[in-house]
Amino acid sequence: MPTCYANEDAQFQPAMRLVNAITNAYPAAVTTTFDHGYTDGLKVRFYVPPWYGMPQMDKQVGTVTVTGNTTFTVDIDTRQFDAFALAAPAWYQNKCALVIPVTGTVQDVT
């Protein structure tokens, strides 16, 4: 598994999160490594390096429906995509699967 880090208390919210799992389903269910803080209707984009086994998800944009603190679904049909897997070659440990909000509101965190 790659060594990746994300700031749980990022200044700008909603923030990008590390992806721990994506199901082959419609809608696709996504699990993040810690609380995502997302809300229903948020648009997100995925960054999935090819060695995660689901390269078809890379650069896809979907709308979030929250199902839990670390889980949500997106309106992307991944049933025909390759299976997602937490794996990375040893020579590229810093390229991780991410979900990045592309719409939302900025919260005052001062």
Buried (B, 14 or more C-beta within 10 A) or exposed (E): EBEBEBEEEEEEBBBBBBBBBBBBEBBBBBBBBEEBBBBEEBBBBBBBBEBBBBEBBBEBBBBBBBBEEBBBBBEBBBEEBBEBBBEBEEEEEEBBBBBBBEEBEEEEEE
